[in-house]
Amino acid sequence: MRIEKLNDNKIRIFLDVEDLKEKNIDLHTFMSNSLESQDLFLDMLSMAETEVGFKTHNYKLIIEALASSDGNFILTITRVKPEGQLIPNSNIPKPKVKRQSITPNKAISIYKFNTFDEFCEFCNYVNTSSLSKYIPKLKNSSLILYKDNYYLVFNNLKLSIVDLKNFTYSLLEFASRTKNEELFERKIKEHGKVIIAKNAILTCLKYFEK
């Protein structure tokens, strides 16, 4: 669970399936206004007050949740002080949820290589195969080291749907795709080490080609 303060009256909470498991809450229970889900919300609000000073006592709360297909959530909580009345925290509204599907054509995609050599092998494969025609379109890419693994990050790949599928199919023979990329990108950029800042594949071919 991670909390981000957007402004004095709005925060964003990043919640994954492991956070739900720790509370013994399944997806159905979380989406309902059950006692278990309210307890979880109260824990989150308590943590928000401690970590970012977001106090909710005597405020009306507006909660929106963005749910991805892998079961993770981004909760946006806005506090509004009601005029002439007090609303206790226990009266937590049921979140309004928007579903987000994860597709191969999304703006950010991240792939994990176990070693740097595996990444180099992939780059050499691209260069010596029919995939080489895609190299000029892969400039918006970087390589980040995080917890002994190497992550290839693509932003806004300029490929057609057919080309993207072909490229992805080959890439998955060398690496595994991460889930919830937008959140994970923030994590590895904050806690990882940038090895190649841009044009990762071409840079690897230039300096590490076997």
Secondary structure, 3 states (H helix, E strand, C coil): CEEEEEECCEEEEEECHHHHHHCCCCHHHHHCCCHHHHHHHHHHHHHHHHHHCCCCCCCEEEEEEEEECCCCEEEEEEEECCCCCCCCCCCCCCCEEEEECCCCCCCEEEEEECCHHHHHHHHHHHHCCHHHHHHHHCCCEEEEEECCEEEEEEECCCCCHHHHHHHHHHHCCCCEECCCHHHHHHHHHHHCEEEECCCHHHHHHHHHCC
